[in-house]
Amino acid sequence: MAQQAARRIRRSGGKKNSFLRGLLIAVGFTAAAVVIFALIIGMTDIPDGLIRIINQIIKIGAIFLGVRAVVSPGSPDGIRQGALLGLIYMGVGVLVYALLSGQKMNWLGYGIDILMGVAVGGLSGMLLSGRHRS
């Protein structure tokens, strides 16, 4: 079912539209996962270290889902599209976090987060563009 939805998204418009849809899918997944995770945190006593790990897993999953909506099987520029989506997703996420939290994370921490998004997006694009068309 998810494959059919991703195919419909890719076919329904140009590259800009599919890229925007991929970004919206990533953001939507993040929002839903964060709300669910916040409810779980409220009901349990999860250590801070585990919260950080799960937050990273949520970001990785969101980027993968977004790239999946953008990169079609056999696409010659899957790595570039995935890396760009990861860069924009993490860049916007870091900016929103910095503005809303009021916490000062050092620039190295922000840079590492953004580079992680580029790496995960590029790797996802590479893996997904290498799939065979079905």
Secondary structure as UniProt FT lines:
FT   HELIX           2..11
FT   HELIX           15..43
FT   HELIX           48..70
FT   TURN            73..74
FT   TURN            76..77
FT   HELIX           78..101
FT   HELIX           107..129
//
